[in-house]
């Protein structure tokens, strides 16, 4: 099972393996409070794509396609994360305020399509 969750939400034992999938460390969170199993910058959008998108709803469709294209270069990491999700719950953590349009949603869809 793959879930997504804001890093600012309460840690839950049901989270399983917790992976921060942002390139930048989230503001106001200590490394201890994050309770991470890993910080995976490789599967986060590039700085250029992140800056272009800037969480603008009108750009989300284009962002999704560009991000999926970037993820094609990270097949090894995607397979590793998919393997973890096959053994235990995997929670993809992100810092974005917007819960309906963010890269973790796209990453979750890509990982789930790899079944």
C-alpha positions in Angstrom: 0.0 0.0 0.0 1.2 3.5 -0.9 0.0 6.6 0.9 0.8 10.2 0.7 0.9 12.6 3.6 2.1 16.1 4.5 5.2 15.9 6.6 3.5 18.2 9.1 0.8 15.6 10.0 1.1 13.3 13.0 3.3 10.3 12.6 1.2 7.1 12.7 2.3 3.5 13.2 0.3 2.7 10.0 2.7 4.9 8.0 5.1 2.1 7.6 8.2 3.1 5.6 8.3 6.9 5.6 10.1 8.7 2.7 10.4 12.5 2.3 10.1 13.1 -1.5 11.0 16.8 -1.6 14.3 18.3 -2.7 14.2 21.0 0.0 14.0 20.3 3.7 10.5 21.3 5.0 10.4 24.5 7.1 9.8 24.2 10.8 10.5 20.4 11.0 13.5 19.0 12.8 15.0 15.8 11.5 14.0 14.1 14.8 10.4 15.2 14.4 10.2 14.0 10.8 10.7 10.4 11.8 12.0 9.4 8.4 13.3 6.2 7.0 14.8 8.1 4.1 15.0 11.4 2.3 14.8 10.7 -1.4 15.6 13.7 -3.4 16.1 11.7 -6.6 12.4 11.2 -7.2 11.5 14.8 -6.4 10.8 17.2 -9.3 13.9 19.1 -10.5 14.3 22.7 -9.2 13.5 24.0 -12.6 10.2 22.1 -12.9 9.2 23.0 -9.3 9.8 26.7 -9.9 7.9 26.6 -13.2 4.9 24.9 -11.6 4.9 27.0 -8.4 1.7 25.1 -7.4 -0.5 26.9 -9.8 -3.7 24.9 -10.5 -3.8 25.9 -14.1 -0.4 24.4 -14.7 -1.0 21.1 -12.9 -1.8 19.0 -16.1 1.5 20.2 -17.7 3.4 19.7 -14.5 2.1 16.1 -14.3 3.4 15.2 -17.8 6.7 16.9 -17.3 7.3 15.3 -13.9 6.4 11.8 -15.3 9.0 12.4 -18.0 11.6 13.3 -15.4 10.7 10.2 -13.4 11.5 8.0 -16.5 15.2 8.8 -15.6 14.7 7.4 -12.1 13.6 3.8 -12.9 16.0 2.2 -10.4 14.7 4.4 -7.5 11.1 3.8 -8.6 11.6 0.0 -8.6 13.2 0.2 -5.2 10.4 2.2 -3.7 7.8 -0.1 -5.4 9.6 -3.1 -3.9 9.4 -1.5 -0.4 5.6 -0.9 -1.0 5.3 -4.6 -1.8 6.6 -5.6 1.6 5.1 -2.9 3.9 3.1 0.3 3.8 5.0 3.1 2.1 4.2 6.7 2.9 5.4 9.4 0.6 5.9 12.6 2.6 5.7 16.1 1.1 5.7 19.7 2.5 3.4 21.5 0.0 0.4 23.2 1.4 -1.7 22.2 -1.5 -3.1 18.7 -0.9 -4.9 18.3 -4.2 -2.1 19.4 -6.7 1.3 18.3 -5.7 4.1 16.0 -6.9 3.5 13.3 -4.3 0.1 12.6 -6.0 1.8 12.1 -9.3 4.6 10.0 -7.8 2.1 7.7 -6.0 0.2 7.2 -9.3 3.4 6.3 -11.1 4.5 3.8 -8.4 1.0 2.2 -8.4 1.0 1.8 -12.2 4.2 -0.3 -11.9 2.3 -3.2 -10.4 
